[in-house]
Structure formats: structure tokens, C-alpha cells
Amino acid sequence: MMKHYKHQIQTILLGLLLLVMALLCWFHPEQLYSDSERRVLAGAPELSWEEIRSGDYMRDFEAYTLDQFPGRDGFRRLKAVSALELFRQLDNNGLYSAMGYTSKLEYPMHQNMMDHAAGRFQRIWDLYLKDSGGPVWLSIIPDKNCWLAEESGRLSLDYDQFIQTFRSLAGEEMTYIDITPCLSLEDYYRTDTHWRQESISDVAQTLAAAMGRELNGEYETVTLEEPFYGVYYGQSALPLLPDRLSYLTNETLENCTLTSYDTGKPVDKEIYDLSQAGSRDPYELFLSGSDALQVLENPNADTDRELIIFRDSFASSLVPLLAEGWSSIVLVDIRYVDPAMLGAFIDFHGQDVLFLYSTLLLNNSLGLR
Amino acid sequence: MVFSSIPFLYYYLPAVLAVYFLVPRQGKNLILLLASLFFYGWGEPACLPLMVLSVAQGYVFGLAMEKSKQQRWKKLWLLLTLACSLGALLWFKYAGFFVGSFAAFTGIPVPALKIALPIGISFYTFQIMSYSVDVYWGKTAAQKNPIHLAAYVSMFPQLIAGPIVRYTDIARQLERRTHSWEKLSLGIRRFLLGLGKKVLIANQLGALCGQYQSLHEPSVLFCWLYACAFTLQIYFDFSGYSDMAIGLGRMLGFDFTENFHYPYVSRSVTEFWRRWHISLGSWFRDYVYIPLGGNRVSRGKWLRNILVVWMLTGFWHGAAWNFVLWGLWYGLLLLGEKLLWGRGLEGRPVLSRVYVMLAVIFGFVLFNAASLSDALDCMSGMLGLGGLPLCSGEALYYLRSYAVVLILAVVGATPLPARAFRRLGERFEGVFTLLEPVGLALILLLSTAYLVDGSFNPFLYFRF
């Protein structure tokens, strides 16, 4: 009799659980975007005979059910916590937390990606810089795995070897500026890939000094009240504490202007776009995000020297700190613009040129045009 | 559609169970058939007509055999149904392989055949053939009701990955079966345990095996790690799927035969094959080995019978030479045990188990290799012959990262956990009554979490 009740209770309980979950799946309102994952979610596929016959409908339906699963973020968190705590895995989908920081494994060194990036830089050299006559520098920003991965027993790049390899690929035309000694783990956000602007004024000074400019480096630090949940917060799905986002400002910077040529026409933008503070990616506060082509002009500069920076998103928070040293800084992101088009917007005539890229981008460089 | 997917768990299954239990007994097989056709069509809509035709020919020739008074007519219908079943299997699964092998051996340029493999064709073809042969042998009466026969062949719990259910085993249940709280409860338990085996263990081991494919620093340790992980993955994957199939069958009132019985504790390869994919092994025994004469023939013919059966067993798993060699590997080991070293293993539990596991692990390296050269590379790496370092940082990292999963898998592949749970259940029956549904609910929720996160979710036996 006891067994009979046991079977009855077990069936009813588990059947109810299945039913409730199923009803939630069927009637859960559709969401368009996942803030935590920073991506558009799959919607319900369109039902048509052609879609069914090809099998596309079924595949899209499965993607839809995964993306629109009720409590998706909670289930992702359950998975992440159980992978790391229950199964004691060292990473979850390549993401790991150690020493209070969260990061993504960057391993192994992708020689083909480095070749690709070096090839893209060479193309810019051949198109514009060879005949321009100005000095060209290269600096590589190590990502935070440099201080975190090996230290915490995770797979790690050999950063010295990486930098040496890329320097030799880039050629002797570029003078290398080593900024690694200026950096430490604390200079990066705990939940994001990027570095903290308030911690990298020494990096700016090192770069400027190497390029023959001296910076005052005195700023006022403004810390935003909104919590900053970096890109790894959503990706890892772990219950992480948010970062705080600060920016540095002074009188020089307040008088600078930023113009974006993302659409081909000049558009005024903010050096610090505070409206981004509560957005999906608050790091876009710096230079209003990464655009294909931006110009930062400093009307109070004590020089008419100009700087062109080929860059990734790490430069967004660094460049304001370099503003003092040049009359204008042109920022080019060749992920968003074909270098062949740059001649229509930039007159290369001997300006200082800096290639400033992170190891993350150089090791995953397919996006470079 | 696979069982370990959100569409199955939370869309298809609740809907099918609800309708199935709402309709009266007479309509249940029709619901089962329609649900099964939908299930199959969901994954392979283009292959649905092939399965329907296969069932139809099995039905027609089965009836024809039963109605034939003369043996030669019976035989003719049998040969025709076998020709239809085997013809479809040969064409869809093996034609490309034969054409490719012919071109490779002769050097004659023959255009490659690119034929899509219908999911589960090996399973449902074998079910139809066993039905036809059993009707021919008079072991069972031909099924008069086409819905019953179609429901048997296409029954979604066992349609795409087995176990290979014999018609004779469930013929009575097709027409009259009972449903009870106990069957439902035990079915749900079995299904959820299988789901956990598949999603929480096999998929994670699969991810580890995937690392081997993109290996940056090869080493002897990583070769072993991969070989052991795959050996465990395929067990948890396939036995987990079989558990889910058996559990679903039980929920629907059917008793399917067991397909696995802790094969990795075997003390001989002979015993291993009594515990591994039992429904396939017994199918080949009953429908190939014994009709060929089994062991009641001359020694030469017996040797031939064994090698033929094992070559076919390997070939059943896939149209590639590595599967043929994998089957022959077991054929040779079985012969070795019968003729040479079988007695030497008796009374040596440790040595015999080490021998079986080594045979199985090396066998699965061959089984899972994309090519023979890949298999040889991995095996030579395992034996330290490839000039690889013993260890690498990468190998140690993944060993540490997957240590808990590997330990759980090793222990879970033995009868120890089940035995321990049974004993505890007997001792603390009240507590277990409460805890069991909680534990099962946790498995469902955790598996759901792994599925929602879009983790690695292949199903190895789909290709068969």
C-alpha cells in the first residue's frame, strides 16, 4: 500500500512539475533581446510548408525554445554554478572566476589570426604610411588573463612569446612601445574585458613619452552611481558583484570635441556619453562607443602635431588621456571600415601613427578588414 | 527530435502524454502512431515516406506469408520483404560506401553517391526484418491491424536509437496493455535517470572529447584522456538514451527489453557483449548466427560464422572501414577467448577486467576515428610511440577540470551506486519516499539548465 502511494505521489509531483514547466514554455511572452547575453533572441519561426520540408522550421523552433525558455537567465545561472561548484570544472563555456575577477580563456595562440592581423596592418602601411613619412608605433595591450590565467591554474597564452611573435610579424617599420610593465590585474574591471580608465593614466604617459610628448596627467575622477555589469557578467551567468565605472576629466578634456564620421558625414559626439551609463554596454560611455572613424580635437593643445590611432575598444577609454598631447587624434577602427576608403577622409601627411590593439583582438582578428 | 531537448521535454512529451491518457484504450495505438510519425517527421520530414513504405511492405508480406499454404510461397514472400528491407538499408546506408570503396580499390573514377542517411533506419529495418522472420518461422501470427504494426515499428520511444524491440516481445502489449501509477512512476524515474546520464554526464564527456579534436599540445596523457572519456561518453550516451526509451515505453504501458547491464564490469569480452547493446547482440545471434549454424557446425564454419556475425555487427554501426574493423576486432577477441586465453582469465578478476577495458578502450578509439590513420595516430600516441611528450599543460588542465565528471562516470558505470541506493532505500524507506521525487525533480531541472545553456548535445547513435 505504501508503495502504491509512493508511486502515486511521485507521478503526481513530477507530472505537475512537467506540466507547469510546459505551460510556462507555451505561454511565456516572447522577449526580443537578452540584456545579460547582449544579443537578440530567436523569435518564433514562421510556419510554412517550405520551411517544414527543408527542416529549417524544426531547427529554428529548437533555437526559439532555448532562447525563449522561461527563466532562461536563472537556468543559465544554475548551470554555471553547478558546472563550477558541483562538477568542479575550471571553466564554464570558457569563462572562469578567480581572485575576484571573471575572464574568458584565451588559448591557444592562433598563429593564423596573428598573420591575418599583421597582413591587415601591412596593407595600411602599403596604402598610406609608406609614403607618409611619419613615425609609426605599435603597442599591444595584454588582456587580464596575462595576470589571472596562469596564476589561477587556467590555460594561458605565453604573453611574452605572443608579443614577440607579433612584433616580428608586424615588421621593423613599427617601433614597439611596451606598456605591460604599467599594468596589473587591478587595472581591469572584474566583470568586463576592458581596463579601467582611472588606472591607466601611466599607460597614457608611457605611450605619449615614447612618441615624444609629455602629459600633465592631472584629472578629476568621477564615479557613476549606476552599477557596471561588464560583458562577462551576462556571459558567465554567475552571481557576480558589479563593478563601478569611473571616468577622468579636466579642463583640457572639457574643451575638446569629438566628431564621428561613422556614416561618412560629421556628427558631434560626447567624449563621455553619460547617457550610456545605464545602457546595455556602459563601457560605450567612453568616446560614445567604437565608431569606424572619429576625430578628437583639442583646441588648447600646445602643438600642432596630429596622431592617428588604429585601434580596438580598449583605446576608447585611453584616448581621452592622450588628448592633451596632440592637436587632433584620429581614431580608426578597421573592424568597421575598409582601409581602402580611409584616403577619402584622412590626408596622411606625416602624422604620428599608433597601432594600439589588445591581445584579445590580435588573437581573434578575423573581424579586421 | 531527441529526447534530451527542450522541444521534446516541454512541448511534445506533455502534449502526447495528455492526449494518450485522455483517449479510450481502443484509440491509444492510433495516437501512438500519429505521435510517432510526427516525432520522426520532425527530424526528417523527407524520410517519412520511406518509413511508411517500409512498414507497409512488412505488413503486406507478413499477411501474405501467413495466408500462404505452400512453403515455397512463404519463402518467396519472406525473401521479398527481406529484399525490400535490406535493399533500402543497403541503398541509403551503404551504397555510398561501396561505390567509394570500389573507386578507391580499382582506381576507376566513379562519381561519389551522396545519399542522406534516414535517421533510425538501422533500428526500424531490423525490427521489420525480425517481425517478418518470426512470422515466417511461425513464432508469431501476422498482425492484421496495420495501425498496430505501424505503431510497433514507428513507436517513438525506440524509433531512432533502439533498443531493437522484438515484435514477439510486445505483440500482446500492442493489443492489450495495462497502465498504472506504478508503471508511470517507474517510467518517469527511468526516463529522468536516463536524461541525467545523457545530459549531465555524456554531454560533458563529449565536450572533453571535443577538446581532443582541437588539441594544441598533443601528449600521451591527452590521448588516454580522450580514449577513456569517449569510452565513458558512449556508454552514458547510449545507455542513457536506452533508459529514456525504456522509461517512456513503461509510461505508455510497454515493457521493453533491457539494452545495457553494466558492461564495463565484465570479465571477458564475451561477457561484455552480453551486457552491451543487448538487443543488437541478441538480434544477430537469433537471426544470423544461429541460422548460419551457430556452433553446431564444423570448426571452420563456426569460425566463419563468428567472423561474419561480428563483421556485420561492426558494419551495422556505420558504413566505414573502421566500423568493419571494430567488429572484426571483437570477433577475433571472442575467438581468442574461446580458443586461447579464455580459461586463463577465470579466477583473475583484476587482470580480466583490465584486459576487457583495454580491449574496449582501444576498440572505441577505432570506432570513433574519422579515418584509420586518425585511429592509428591516437593508438600510437596512447602507446607512447608517436614521439609525444608524456604530459602537457593542456592535458593536465582538462584532467583537473573534468576530474569530478570522470570519477562520477567511472563509478556510475558500475552497479555500486544502484546497489547503495537500493540498500539505503530499504533501510530508510520513509525518507527515500520523500527524497526520490525531489532528487528526480532536481535531475530534470539541472538537465534543463544544461540544455537551455545550449551546451554540447550530440547523440552518438543517431548515425546508425
Interface residues (C-beta under 8 A of the other chain):
Chain A: M2 K3 H4 K6 H7 Q8 I9 Q10 T11 L13 L14 G15 L17 L18 L19 M21 A22 C25 W26 I52 R53 G55 M58 F61 E62 T65 L66 F69 R72 F75 R76 L78 K79 A80 S82 L86 F87 R88 Q89 L90 D91 N93 Y107 P108 G153 R154 L155 A237
Chain B: M1 S5 I6 P7 L9 Y10 Y11 L13 P14 A15 W42 G43 E44 P45 A46 S180 W181 E182 L184 S185 L186 I188 R189 L192 Q204 H216 E217 G393 E394 Y397 R400 S401 Y402 A403 V404 V405 L408 E429 T433 E436 P437 L440 A441 L444 L445 L446 T448 A449 Y450 L451 V452 D453 G454 S455
